[in-house]
Amino acid sequence: MADTLGLSPVQFTRRFKRAHNMPPTDYLTRLRLQKACSLLVTTAMTLDQIAERCGYENGFYLSRVFSKKIEMSPTQYRRTHRV
């Protein structure tokens, strides 16, 4: 993205952080986890399928990131938030 905008990676990160109050990696993680939360609640997809749709290598890695950021496992989240 930095190249596309004609910026160095450091310049891009600084400007992004100034505009969004977080580094691009945190922003991307937030978007991915929002999508994962939505898929957990609205589908019966496996964690591996959700991980693939959200840009993670596999369900195990998604589960680690999810548990760290959301402070509950994907399974607990699905059980708690399903209607």
Phi, psi and omega in degrees: 000322180300315179300317180301324181270359180073031181240158171284159177304322180293316178298316179301312181298317179298314181293319178298313181298320179296320183282325187244001179060026175195153178291158181304325181295320177294321179298314179297317178300318179299314179297317180298318181288326175298317178296316179299316178301315179299314181293325178298322184277326189259354182227171174253021181298149175287165179296324176296320178294318179295317179302315180298319180290336185258003176090019176256154182298317183200171181295328180297314181293318176302316180299319179296313180295314181302309182298323180291316185276321184269343178067030168200157182288159176303323179297315178297318180300314181300314181297318184288324189256356178287145179271000000 
